[in-house]
Amino acid sequence: MSNTKAIGVAYLDPEFSTCYVTEELGYAPVAQGSVTQGSSKSTGVTLNASMGQITMNGATLNTLTNVTFTLTNNLISAKDVIILNVGAGATSGAYNCWISSMSTGTCTITLRNISGGNLSEAVVINYAIIHGA
């Protein structure tokens, strides 16, 4: 590749600002974190990490019901993209999760029970921030 500069296992093409990866791409352990919700599934959490796990409270979430909570994170900018998925602690296929709003320093996460029954699980949500310019 012409006009490239090695940065670890990734290469930056200054002409197009494209990142080419030749090995695994991810976050170092120092950029990861975890937090557990307090008193309910709607209790906000703070985790200042680019990648993390949020263990939700084990309170009941009724079928076809949404719950929303705020993640405060000083690394989030208004131009970032946040990827979420349901991790451990959940019945397989029982939930959807998404970012329902976002601004600098905070985002709102929504979890929906789509299982057809009421569930009381400490759902773990994994997230990763793709930092924008």
C-alpha positions in Angstrom: 0.0 0.0 0.0 1.4 3.3 -0.9 1.1 6.4 1.3 0.5 4.3 4.5 1.7 4.6 8.0 1.8 1.6 10.3 -0.2 2.1 13.5 -0.1 -1.2 15.4 -1.9 -3.7 13.3 -3.9 -1.0 11.4 -2.8 1.1 8.5 -3.9 4.7 7.9 -4.2 5.9 4.3 -3.8 9.7 4.7 -5.4 10.3 1.3 -8.7 8.7 2.1 -8.6 8.3 5.9 -9.4 4.7 5.4 -8.3 2.1 8.0 -7.1 -1.2 6.7 -6.8 -4.0 9.2 -4.6 -7.0 8.9 -5.3 -8.6 12.3 -8.0 -8.4 15.0 -9.3 -4.9 15.7 -10.7 -3.9 19.1 -10.2 -2.1 22.3 -7.4 -2.8 24.7 -8.3 -3.9 28.3 -7.6 -0.4 29.6 -10.4 1.0 27.4 -13.0 -1.5 28.7 -15.1 -1.3 31.8 -18.2 -2.6 33.5 -21.0 -1.3 35.7 -24.1 -2.7 37.5 -27.4 -0.9 37.8 -28.7 0.0 41.2 -32.3 -0.1 42.3 -34.3 -0.7 39.0 -34.0 -1.4 35.3 -34.5 2.4 34.6 -31.7 3.5 37.0 -29.0 5.4 35.1 -25.4 4.3 35.1 -22.0 6.0 34.6 -19.2 4.2 32.8 -16.4 6.3 31.2 -15.0 3.6 28.9 -15.0 3.2 25.1 -16.3 -0.4 25.4 -18.1 -1.9 28.3 -20.7 -4.2 29.9 -23.8 -2.9 31.7 -25.4 -5.4 34.0 -29.0 -4.4 34.4 -31.0 -4.8 37.6 -32.9 -8.1 37.8 -36.3 -6.5 38.2 -39.2 -7.8 36.2 -39.8 -6.5 32.7 -43.2 -7.4 31.4 -43.7 -8.8 28.0 -43.8 -6.4 25.1 -42.6 -3.6 27.4 -39.7 -1.2 27.0 -37.5 0.2 29.7 -35.1 3.1 29.2 -32.1 4.2 31.2 -29.3 6.8 30.7 -25.6 5.9 30.2 -23.4 8.8 31.2 -20.0 8.5 29.6 -17.5 11.4 29.1 -16.1 9.7 26.0 -19.3 10.0 24.0 -19.4 12.8 21.4 -22.4 13.8 19.3 -20.7 12.4 16.2 -20.0 8.9 17.6 -21.8 5.7 16.8 -22.6 3.3 19.6 -23.1 -0.4 18.9 -25.1 -2.5 21.4 -26.0 -6.1 21.9 -27.6 -8.3 24.6 -24.9 -10.4 26.2 -25.0 -12.8 29.1 -27.8 -13.1 31.7 -30.6 -13.1 29.2 -32.9 -15.7 27.7 -31.8 -16.2 24.1 -33.9 -14.1 21.6 -36.0 -12.5 24.4 -34.8 -8.9 24.1 -34.1 -6.1 21.7 -31.9 -3.1 22.7 -31.0 0.1 21.0 -29.8 3.7 21.5 -32.9 5.9 21.6 -31.1 9.2 21.9 -27.6 10.5 22.2 -25.7 13.7 22.9 -22.2 14.7 24.1 -21.5 12.8 27.3 -24.7 10.7 27.4 -27.0 8.3 25.6 -30.3 6.7 26.3 -30.5 2.9 26.0 -33.8 1.1 25.6 -34.4 -2.6 26.2 -37.6 -4.3 25.1 -38.9 -7.7 26.3 -40.1 -9.5 23.1 -40.3 -13.0 24.8 -44.1 -13.4 25.2 -43.7 -13.6 29.0 -42.6 -11.5 31.9 -38.9 -11.9 32.7 -36.8 -11.1 35.8 -33.2 -11.3 34.5 -30.1 -9.3 35.1 -29.5 -8.7 31.4 -26.0 -7.7 30.4 -25.7 -5.2 27.6 -22.4 -5.0 25.7 -21.5 -1.7 24.0 -18.7 -0.2 21.9 -18.3 3.3 20.8 -17.1 4.0 17.3 -15.5 7.5 17.8 -16.3 10.1 15.2 -14.1 13.0 14.2 
